[in-house]
Amino acid sequence: MTYPLASRLRVIQDAGDRTPNHRTAVIHKIGIADNVATALFTVTTANETGSTDGGAYLCRVTALIAHAGTSASSDAATKAFAARFTRAMQAAGIGALSAVTEDHDDTAADTTAATRSIGNVTLTVAESSEYSVTASITIDLTGTDVQTAEVVAHVELLWTGFLTVPEIAPA
């Protein structure tokens, strides 16, 4: 039997974060200094009993970056940023990280570029342990009146194999 496209799409849309191998989080971080790698979030998997720690995940980050993006700011800038990375774990708990792939680092929208803007944004990942990976963000704030940055990041995790659901937490 063939179902109409609309009903098939609705099922996919309704699945959302209830899908067993899908997890999302929104991370909000303020006061990020210019060009300083700042821990944004961690992904943690469980150290299971015996040799049953294996699995894999894909982590996608889509972020709104703001420079002095407050209700009282006279000069502000913002941009969109997105990147992704993967991790594979052996049953014995030894893992490997891929390099971070940048999907886009958009041009800044700034009210007064000479005063405040945003240059390059970089996401890096590192193992805190075999079971915990920390993602850090570095933001190049530009202009004659550099303040601090703010990030609102949507973090999506697609995973398979793990006995316990991997966790996303603010760093």
Sequence and secondary structure as in RCSB ss.txt:
>XXXX:A:sequence
MTYPLASRLRVIQDAGDRTPNHRTAVIHKIGIADNVATALFTVTTANETGSTDGGAYLCRVTALIAHAGTSASSD
AATKAFAARFTRAMQAAGIGALSAVTEDHDDTAADTTAATRSIGNVTLTVAESSEYSVTASITIDLTGTDVQTAE
VVAHVELLWTGFLTVPEIAPA
>XXXX:A:secstr
    HHHHHHHHHHHGGGSTTEEEEEEEEEEE TT  EEEEEEE    SSS   EEEEEEEEEEEEES STT SS
 EEEEEEEEEEEEE TTS EEE   EEEEE   EESSTTTSEEEEEEEEEEEEETTEEEEEEEEEEESSS   EE
EEEEEEEEEES SS  EEEE 
